[in-house]
Amino acid sequence: MNSFFKITFILFFASLFVISCKSRKKVISTDDSIPEKSTSFLLKALGKNKVDVEWLSAKAKITYRGENERLKATAIIRMRKDSVLFFVVKKAGIEGARVQITTDSIYIIDRQRKEYLIKGLDFFEGKYNLPANFEAIQDIVLGNVLYLSNVKPESKIKDNQYHLFVEKDNVRAEYWMEGVTHFLKQMQFTDVRNSRTFNMTFEDHRQLEDEQYFSYIRNLNVSGENMDEADMKIKLSKVEINIPKSIKFDIPKRYKRVD
């Protein structure tokens, strides 16, 4: 598959790390510009800032850069909570790909090559020996924090931000929070054993109709040994919440299935 598949893969790469998280450890201060807060307080603040909607629709401008590829595209995004994620990706106004992610499978239609792919989420488990997770992909779309579980993170103040960090089973998770609003500004997951890293930053937080705050600009990076580095910038617009939208995903009979 082409760049459109790689764009979708970036979303999956993050979900491979996810498991959940609890802590009561206190912040280790290395910067006096913002007040010390306990890790428990910071985790509660992240929880309060979590976007929770039944439906989401938006438009996006996407800039993708791989090792040997460059792509600028637009996308229509639709989401029904805990059920389905849907993307239509266009280049120069022409549909290039249509993607549907359900709680157990991913479907991709490649309009350019007249091909389609269907894989269970367990395919990513087998390929990378890590759990793929629909909820995690949903949280990436919403701009929510992803946690590692059953370990107690530490935290400190650095560069006028709160920095939380934890490591379990050779996966290191790091989170950066804005010092006043406590918005999530960046999260990074590193698979230490396989030298793979997923990094995501969040900018331009704006208030939605129901007073939740939503990040309109995202930057994602995937890198590591034995894999191509990829960067993706997403600028979102026309965000609507809790308005049901139609989701149409029909595979043309003449299209060829690929693995």
N, C-alpha and C positions, 0 to 999 in steps of 0.2 A: 504494500500500500504506500501512498505518497505522504506528503507533509501533513495532510488532514488527519491521517491516522496518528502521526507523531504528536500532533497537538492534543489529541484525545489521550494519548498515552501519558502525557505529563500529569494529567489529573489522576490517573491510576497510580503513578509512581509514588505520590504522596500517601495514598491510602494504604499502600503496602506496609507502611511503618506503624499504623495506628492500632492501639489496644485500649486506656482511660487513666485517670491520675488523681491522687489525693495527697495533701500535705499540710503540715502545721509548722514547718521550719521557718525561721526568721530570716529577713533580708540581711545580708552581709554588706555593710555600707562602704563604698570606695569613692563616694562623691556626695558632697554636702548640699548640692543645689536643689534637690527635692527631698522631702521627708522620708524617713525610714518607714516601711510598711512590712508587716509579716507576710510570708508567702501565702498563708491562709487568706488574708485580706485581698491579696492580688488575684488569687484564683476566684474568689467571690466576685471581684470587680470584672474579671473576664466573663464570668457567667452572666452578670447583669448586662453586659454589652453584646451577648450572643443574639444574633438575628434569628427569630423564630416566626416563620410564616407558613401558611398552608399552600399558597401558590406564589410563584415568582415568575415574572417575565421581564426581559430586558433586551436591549440591543448592545452590541459590542464591536469595537474596532480592535483587531488583533494584529500584532506584529510578531512574527515568528522568525527566529534565526537559529539554524542548525549548523553543523560543521560545514556542509556544502550547499546549504539551501537558505533562501530568504523568501518570506511570504508575507504579504499584507492582505488581510481579508476582513470581512465583516461577518457578524453572526447574529442569529436570533436565538435566544436562550429561553427555555420554559422549564419550569420545575413544579411538580406536585409533591408535597412533603411525603417522605418515606415511601414513595411509589415509583416515580419516573423522572429522569432528566432527559431533556431533548434539546438538540442543537442543529441548526441549519447554518452551514458555513458557505459564504459566497466570496468570490473573487471577481472584481470588476463587474459586480452586479449579477454574475452568473453562478448558480448553485454548484458548488464543488463537492460537498459532502453533506450527508444527513446522518446524525448520530442519535441513538436512543440507548440509555442506560437504565436498566431495571434493577431490582434488588438482587438479582442473581446472574444477569447477562448483559453483554454489550452488543449492539448491532450498529454496523457502519455501512452506509451506502456510498460508494465512490462514483459520482456522476461522470467524472472525466474518463475513467477506465471501464465504466459499466460493470463494476464488480461490487460484491458485498461480502461482509465478514460477520460471522456470529460466533461469539465466544462466551463461555460461562466465566463468571468471576474467578472460579476455581482454576482456570487456565493461568491466571497471574499468580495464584498461590503456588502452582506446580512449577512455573517457570522461575520464580524468584524465591520460593521457599518462605514466603511471608503472606499474611492474610490480606486479601483484598476486601474492601469494605465500602458498601454503597453509602452508608451514613457519612463516612469520611469524605467521599467525593462531594456529597451534598453540602457538607460544611465548607469545603473549599469554595464552592460556587457562592455560598452565602457570606464567605469571608470570616468564618468562625474558627476558633482555635481547635487544634487537634491535639489530643493528649496521649502520653504513654501512661500505663496504669500500674497500680500497686507498688509504686515507688514514690519516695518523698523528694521532690525537687528542692534545690537550694535557690537562693535569689540574691541579687546584689544590685546596687545602683551604679550604673556606668554610662557615661556620656549623656547625663540628664535623662536617662530612661531606666526603667526597671527591667532587669535581665533575669529570667528564670531558666534553669538548666537542670537536666537529669539524664542519667544513662542507665539503660537496662538491656541485657542480652545483646550487647554490642551495638545498640542503637542509642545515639545521643540526640536528645531533643533540646532545643533552645528557643526561647520566646523573648521578644522585646516589647515593652509596653510604654506608651506615652506617659510622661510623668504626671500630668494634670488630669486629663480625661480618662486615662487608663485604657485607651483604645489599643488593640493589638496592632503593632506596627510591622512586625516581622516574626516569622517562625522558620526554623531550619531543622531538618532531620538528617542525621548522618549515619549511614550503615558502616560502622567502623571496620567490620570484618571484610566487606567487599568494596570499601572505599567509594561509596556512592553517596551523593548529597542531593537533597531537595530543599530549595530555599524559596520562600514566598514573602513578598512585602506588600503592605496595604497603605494606600494613600487616599486623600480626598474623601474623608468621611462626611457624609451628609445625612440629614434627618429624613426618614421616610414619613409616609402619611400617619403612621401610628406612633411616631416619636422614637422609633428605633433608629440607630445610626448604622449606615451601610457604606462600605468602602467602594468607591467608584473607579479606582485605579489599582490594578494588581500587576506585580511583576513576578514571574516564576522562572526558576532556573533549575535544570537537572544536569548533573555532571558526575563523572566517576570513571574508574578504570573499566576498560573493555566496553565502553558505550560512548556514543557521541554526546557532546555537550549541546544543550538546547536552551534557548531563552525565549520567553514569551511575555509580551506586554499586552494587557487587556484594559481598554478604556470603556466603561459601561455608561449607558445612557438610557433614557426612557424606561426607568425601572418602575414596575407596577407590582403591587403585592395584593394577595388575597382576592384576585379576580380570576376565576377559572378561564382557561384558554384551551382551545382545541389542540390536540397533538396527533398529527397524521404521519404515520410511518408505514408506507407500503413499498415492498421490494418488487420492482418490475420483473416479470417472468423471464425476460431475455437477458437479465444480468447474470454473470457467472459468480458462483461462490468461490472464495479463496480462503486459504488457511493463513 
